[in-house]
Amino acid sequence: MLALENDGRQIPYFPLFGHYGTRRLLCEAVAGVVALTYGLDSGRLRHVVEHYSLDRWMLRHARRRRGYRRAHALAVLSCLPSDERMAVSVEPYLRSRNRYVRFYALAVQLSVDPAHALHRIGGYSGVLSASEVSELMALLRRGILPLAYGPLLEARPANLRRVGLAIVRQFGIEEAEGRLLQFVSDTSDPDLGREALYALCSLRRSLLRREVAVYIVGMDDRARRALLRCMALEGYALRTMQRLFDEDERPYYETLVRSYKRSLA
């Protein structure tokens, strides 16, 4: 906090620096400030990181670890203000068999080189999970990733479209409704269609569409119940549910609606 309050030219002295474990403590302190701050002037904290070589130390720490410990080190590294050279340094971890290591290596690259975010997300191997997309949204909310939903929804890589759908849900972009319905009707990627359907629910748009009805028919029981929970949470009326689902699913939905009403009361 002292580094943020002064003009950035004076590096605050860390009195315990040099004692065992204190470099890790300083790394996590800086990472915590970055993770919990919006619109942060990272230049001042970058001086602290450079002065104490925190990013290089954390990179060496990641190299000496395996599995989840390496992933945790990369997660901390992704929150340390560093330069674009770090993107090259973590490149080998994108080929790790551990998906957490792969993802946090990507997070490091996005944080230090946001100008190439579309290329890096589009070229990422594997499918981004819901939690991973949420972490990317945290970078976006902190002002690190300069991403617009339009190009993402039209991109060919599915991961970019998933991030685009997350932006639509996060910021309630109703203008994307037509594109969401196209995703729902696209049978080539049912998972993306499901995410688009949930986005429509979060926007509280009408679900009485042919595309939605056709998609729901093909859902299994577990997926149908998950959608019913989402609809009840977003306040969809019982008559909407009755026109999309079977009559024997009505008691379950009525139970959900009553439970949410009790929570509100």
Disulfide bonds with the S-S distance in Angstrom:
none
